[in-house]
Amino acid sequence: MFGLGFGEIILVLIIALIFIGPKKLPELAKGLGQGIREFQKAAKGFTDSMQEAAHQEPAPPAIEEKEEKIIASESDQDEKKPLKEEKPS
């Protein structure tokens, strides 16, 4: 566990007991355990979603690409239309 031996872990726990106190130490350990559990759950959810995304088919082209094609085809049609001549008044 983090490269610490049994003796070092006991020493850290004794120092924590002295500074934190015997009343707050169980609450702190419970909160720490819940935080670690939530982090592991979030990490697993992230890796699962990434693996699922890797196995899916590629997404269709983005809407911007479709809009660019539409705009390009409209501009091609505009170039083919003759300009209206204005009559002088």
C-alpha positions in Angstrom: 0.0 0.0 0.0 1.8 3.1 -1.3 5.2 1.5 -0.6 4.6 1.7 3.2 5.3 -1.1 5.5 3.2 -2.3 8.4 5.2 -0.3 10.9 4.9 3.0 8.9 1.2 2.6 8.6 0.9 2.1 12.4 3.0 5.2 13.0 0.8 7.3 10.7 -2.3 6.0 12.4 -0.9 6.9 15.9 0.1 10.4 14.7 -3.4 10.9 13.2 -5.0 9.7 16.4 -3.0 12.2 18.4 -3.7 15.2 16.1 -7.3 14.4 15.1 -8.5 12.8 18.2 -10.3 9.6 18.9 -13.8 11.0 18.4 -13.2 12.5 14.9 -10.9 9.7 13.5 -13.7 7.2 12.7 -15.8 9.9 11.0 -12.7 11.0 9.0 -12.0 7.4 8.0 -15.6 6.8 6.9 -15.6 10.0 4.8 -12.3 9.0 3.2 -13.6 5.6 2.4 -16.8 7.0 0.8 -14.7 9.4 -1.2 -12.4 6.7 -2.5 -15.5 4.5 -3.4 -17.1 7.4 -5.3 -13.9 8.1 -7.2 -13.5 4.4 -8.2 -17.1 4.3 -9.3 -16.7 7.5 -11.5 -13.4 6.1 -12.9 -15.1 2.8 -13.8 -18.0 4.6 -15.4 -15.6 6.7 -17.5 -13.6 3.7 -18.7 -16.8 1.8 -19.5 -18.1 4.7 -21.6 -14.8 5.1 -23.4 -14.7 1.4 -24.2 -18.3 1.5 -25.4 -17.5 4.5 -27.6 -14.5 2.7 -29.1 -16.7 -0.3 -30.1 -19.4 1.8 -31.8 -19.6 2.7 -35.4 -18.2 6.1 -36.4 -20.7 9.0 -35.9 -22.3 10.5 -39.0 -20.8 13.8 -40.3 -21.3 16.8 -38.2 -24.2 19.2 -38.9 -21.7 21.9 -39.8 -20.3 19.8 -42.6 -23.8 19.2 -44.0 -24.5 22.9 -43.8 -21.3 23.7 -45.6 -22.3 21.3 -48.4 -25.8 23.0 -48.6 -24.3 26.5 -48.7 -21.8 25.4 -51.4 -24.5 23.9 -53.6 -26.6 27.0 -53.1 -23.8 29.3 -54.1 -23.2 27.1 -57.2 -26.8 27.6 -58.2 -26.6 31.3 -57.6 -23.6 31.6 -60.0 -25.6 29.9 -62.7 -28.6 32.3 -62.5 -28.4 35.3 -64.7 -28.4 38.7 -62.9 -31.6 40.7 -63.2 -31.1 43.9 -65.2 -32.5 47.0 -63.7 -34.3 49.5 -65.9 -33.3 53.1 -65.5 -36.2 55.3 -64.3 
